[in-house]
Amino acid sequence: MYNKHQDKPSVITWRQFSNKGYSAFASLHRQVRIGVLSVATLAVAAQAHARLNDTVVTPADEKETIDEGEMAEVTVSGTLAPLTQLQSARIVSVLSRQDIEQAAVQSINDLFKLVTGVDVRQRGGFGIQTDISIDGGTFDQVTLLLNGIDIGNPQTGHLSADFPVSISDIERIEVLEGAASRVYGGQSFGGAINIVTRHDTGKTLDLSASGGSFGTAEGEARLALTTDKVNNRISGGGGRSDGGTQNSSWKKGQLYYQGDFENQSLRIDWQLGYSQKSYGANTFYSAAYPDQYERNRRLMTSVSAETKGRFHFTPQVFWNRNYDNFELVHGTTFGENFHRSDVYGIKAGGHFDWVAGKTAVSALVRHEGIFSTNLGRDMEPEQYFGIRGEKAQYTRSDSRTTVSFSLEHNVILPHWTLSAGLMASTTSGIGHGFRFYPGVDVAWRPTSRWKVSFSYNKGFRLPTFTELYYKSPTHEGNRDLKPEHNHSFSLGAEHRWSGAVASVRGFYHRGTQMIDWVMYAPDDIFHTASFDLDNVGVQLQGKLLFSELLKRDTWVRSFTTGYTYIHQTKHDAEGVFKSNYAMEYLKHKFVASLTHRIYSRLSMAWDVRWQERMGSYMSGGKLIGYHPYWSLDAKMQWEAPTYNLYVQATNITDHRYYDLGSVPQPGIWVMAGAKVKLNLNKKH
């Protein structure tokens, strides 16, 4: 995409995008034939599609073009300053809207199974409780973001993936692998996942309903309403199921509102989300208690803005509240816990372009607190307060405040990108002053089709309140835990051509003071402990779009595949009988997806996955190693402009397997559904 010859005609700027963070076209530094844009391209370039109001005509004799794969570049979340996916010195995996609509998945959490470097450990169907990790790390080491806002839960990462949005709300998902603390702060120890929601305009109403195996039923509605310069989008839905295994029934619901305002000098975005669910927790946290039960509620809100002009000021204000009620034995108070955690903060920063490149700065103040019947330090009796609808009271609490400052500079040349930054961070209660977390990313583009990149980033993670304080008949936390640290190295190459892309990436993560729940003997309980742990691996990915590759309509539409291999080394002489998370990584993961047309508007998508997990689970007082397994999912759908009919099945081979602990995964699960889109714009 970068032109060697700078003396050619000046770049064509699409005025609707100039001076925006998502100015993919203006940032190409070369001529662009806008006319090659297709529906598939616009489905990926979400923010561009949302503002496609003007018609741009290019000279008829213009010869220089780029392929659709390159045109589809959008701003991705790899740096403080906005860079396109091509400019970024890090390889960021992107699931587009088209990928999402074709996938044979039951939930948002299932989508991450399609990403080669992501480990998804579920405790049941529909992602009711899901642990998400990257590059052999743990679920607590990943930052989950919704439109760039951190929605992580300081109580435990087990609850971080409770999203207040549905699959229908999502435009794309960006996965940044490797430490990213200088961009996203402390919890980005192993990487970050950013969910970007749709920015519909106009007046539309989307309705959907589905039902299937095990008494499962879901319904959703989504309304987009544009008034003058304000765009509003509200969605909501819910569902229930008897569950595919013992004690795994669930009920859930979510409500999400998003709005934005834009004029010539300012853009403001705001969002408000609510989710709740209750579910049978089987043997989620201990094989000794098969009748566990849990209820979760989440409320999140944020406001962010960006000014226009020479300096782009980008402030954010956010607040998340999470409620958790856990019953060790359902219907009794034995081992029952109540928790309420709050995260709020303000982030002020910005970026500007100048002769030496693109510079970004930011300052963050983030406060995390918890009230609990189990977690934290003892409160004074006069500080106790009741729990709504319950006889119990919160008797423990803890809190901490993190202050951090980040500085980053990006140099973007025709064949090179250099991004270097530093974060200084301090947290109350940790017992030290500011600590520094540097990072540098370098990309070389010898041609418009090739990119070779290298990254080094240092990351850290604060222990969760559960790791510090939790105590039960089967678990015991450790108040003396220190933050984890990670030195993350990555070397990769990517090749793009019309209708195809292939990449290879190697990584080495040197972890110190890594936190895990471990048993030291068969009759022991789980303790939180720290040790040094390294992960080294290689990742291969490829994608073919056959109609673009062959320059004609084809029966087979697309084929995507990927493979990741990881090897782990523990630098500790002390033996561990059983690790719960850190040493139960995926040694092998293979994924492949195929989409093809059947007849007219009828199409089919197939997703296959093979993985082998290290570690073991407890059964009958004995350790049983995880077995490798294959999983096959499929989705058949009829796609029309105003409606969609589909039937899908997961785990078609009905394979019985374990992903986490002794919790069996559901067998074959069949769902059928319909979606309708109504245009509410008045006709004149």
RAGI-V965287 format. One record per run of one state. SS is the DSSP state (A for helix, B for strand, O for the rest). FROM is the first residue (numbers start at 1). TO is the last residue. If there is no record, write none. Layout:
SS FROM TO
SS FROM TO
This chain:
O 1 14
A 15 17
O 18 25
A 26 28
O 29 33
A 34 36
O 37 38
A 39 44
O 45 45
A 46 50
O 51 67
A 68 71
O 72 74
B 75 76
O 77 82
B 83 84
O 85 91
B 92 95
O 96 96
A 97 102
O 103 107
A 108 114
O 115 117
B 118 122
O 123 124
A 125 127
O 128 129
B 130 134
O 135 138
A 139 141
B 142 146
O 147 148
B 149 150
O 151 156
A 157 159
O 160 166
A 167 169
B 170 177
O 178 180
A 181 184
O 185 190
B 191 197
O 198 202
B 203 212
A 213 215
B 216 227
O 228 229
B 230 241
O 242 249
B 250 262
O 263 265
B 266 282
O 283 291
B 292 307
O 308 310
B 311 313
O 314 315
B 316 327
O 328 336
B 337 354
O 355 356
B 357 372
O 373 376
B 377 378
O 379 380
A 381 383
O 384 384
B 385 386
O 387 392
B 393 394
O 395 395
B 396 412
O 413 415
B 416 427
O 428 434
B 435 444
O 445 449
B 450 461
O 462 464
A 465 469
O 470 470
B 471 471
O 472 474
B 475 476
O 477 483
B 484 497
O 498 499
B 500 519
O 520 525
B 526 545
A 546 550
O 551 555
B 556 571
O 572 577
B 578 579
O 580 585
B 586 599
O 600 601
B 602 613
O 614 615
B 616 619
O 620 621
B 622 625
O 626 628
B 629 639
O 640 642
B 643 650
O 651 657
B 658 660
O 661 662
B 663 664
O 665 668
B 669 679
O 680 684
